[in-house]
Amino acid sequence: MREPASPARITAYPDGPLVVRGDFEIVDEQGVPVETSRRTVALCRCGVSAIKPWCDGTHKITGFHSDR
């Protein structure tokens, strides 16, 4: 039996990634779905991750700062 759908929730972590939880679809700039098998993912906000769109923790090294 499949779990009921849960709405997507996006949390902006201070000086860190956007964490997406729940049912969501991520698409690239052409509208093509980006494959993910997880119900929780961390998206890069600093722009320096080597595995974009996913966060790899590089924001800690670069000193990325966010207002939120």
VOPAGU-2260 file (C-alpha; in pm, 1 decimal, decimal comma):
REM VOPAGU-2260
SITE   aa  ch    i         X         Y         Z
SITE  MET   A    0       0,0       0,0       0,0
SITE  ARG   A    1     133,8     341,5     -95,5
SITE  GLU   A    2     163,2     623,1     159,5
SITE  PRO   A    3     -82,2     911,5     115,6
SITE  ALA   A    4      53,6    1217,0     -64,2
SITE  SER   A    5     198,8    1488,6     154,8
SITE  PRO   A    6     228,6    1845,5      30,7
SITE  ALA   A    7     575,2    1970,4     -54,7
SITE  ARG   A    8     738,5    2187,6     208,4
SITE  ILE   A    9    1047,3    2398,9     135,6
SITE  THR   A   10    1265,8    2520,2     421,2
SITE  ALA   A   11    1540,8    2777,6     363,2
SITE  TYR   A   12    1821,9    2707,0     607,1
SITE  PRO   A   13    2024,0    3011,2     713,6
SITE  ASP   A   14    2347,6    3024,9     513,2
SITE  GLY   A   15    2262,7    2684,0     367,3
SITE  PRO   A   16    2045,9    2494,2     121,6
SITE  LEU   A   17    1677,3    2482,3      48,4
SITE  VAL   A   18    1545,4    2154,9     190,7
SITE  VAL   A   19    1243,5    2013,2       9,2
SITE  ARG   A   20    1027,8    1750,4     179,1
SITE  GLY   A   21     710,7    1570,2      72,2
SITE  ASP   A   22     569,7    1506,8    -272,9
SITE  PHE   A   23     742,6    1721,0    -532,7
SITE  GLU   A   24     882,2    1718,8    -882,4
SITE  ILE   A   25    1196,4    1905,6    -979,6
SITE  VAL   A   26    1238,4    1996,2   -1345,1
SITE  ASP   A   27    1529,2    2148,2   -1534,4
SITE  GLU   A   28    1517,6    2469,2   -1737,5
SITE  GLN   A   29    1357,4    2281,3   -2027,5
SITE  GLY   A   30    1088,1    2123,0   -1811,9
SITE  VAL   A   31    1248,5    1779,6   -1806,3
SITE  PRO   A   32    1206,7    1605,9   -1469,4
SITE  VAL   A   33    1527,7    1567,4   -1265,6
SITE  GLU   A   34    1540,9    1215,1   -1127,5
SITE  THR   A   35    1536,3    1173,0    -751,6
SITE  SER   A   36    1443,7     872,7    -542,8
SITE  ARG   A   37    1425,1    1058,4    -211,4
SITE  ARG   A   38    1133,5    1230,5     -42,1
SITE  THR   A   39    1372,4    1487,4     106,0
SITE  VAL   A   40    1639,6    1670,1     -93,7
SITE  ALA   A   41    1871,2    1967,1     -32,6
SITE  LEU   A   42    1900,2    2217,0    -317,7
SITE  CYS   A   43    2207,5    2435,9    -363,1
SITE  ARG   A   44    2164,2    2809,9    -305,4
SITE  CYS   A   45    2529,2    2915,7    -308,3
SITE  GLY   A   46    2583,1    2823,6    -674,8
SITE  VAL   A   47    2912,1    2643,7    -609,6
SITE  SER   A   48    2798,8    2283,3    -552,7
SITE  ALA   A   49    2968,8    2027,1    -776,6
SITE  ILE   A   50    2645,9    1824,0    -791,1
SITE  LYS   A   51    2388,8    2095,9    -873,7
SITE  PRO   A   52    2099,2    2118,3    -828,7
SITE  TRP   A   53    2183,1    1925,3    -510,6
SITE  CYS   A   54    2374,5    2071,8    -218,6
SITE  ASP   A   55    2714,8    1917,4    -146,3
SITE  GLY   A   56    2803,7    2134,3     154,9
SITE  THR   A   57    3036,4    2367,1     -37,8
SITE  HIS   A   58    2851,8    2667,7     107,3
SITE  LYS   A   59    3034,5    2603,9     434,6
SITE  ILE   A   60    3375,8    2634,5     264,9
SITE  THR   A   61    3289,4    2942,2      59,3
SITE  GLY   A   62    3129,5    3132,4     346,0
SITE  PHE   A   63    2794,8    3164,3     168,3
SITE  HIS   A   64    2562,2    3400,1     352,9
SITE  SER   A   65    2188,5    3434,4     307,6
SITE  ASP   A   66    1944,6    3689,8     440,3
SITE  ARG   A   67    1697,7    3411,1     516,9
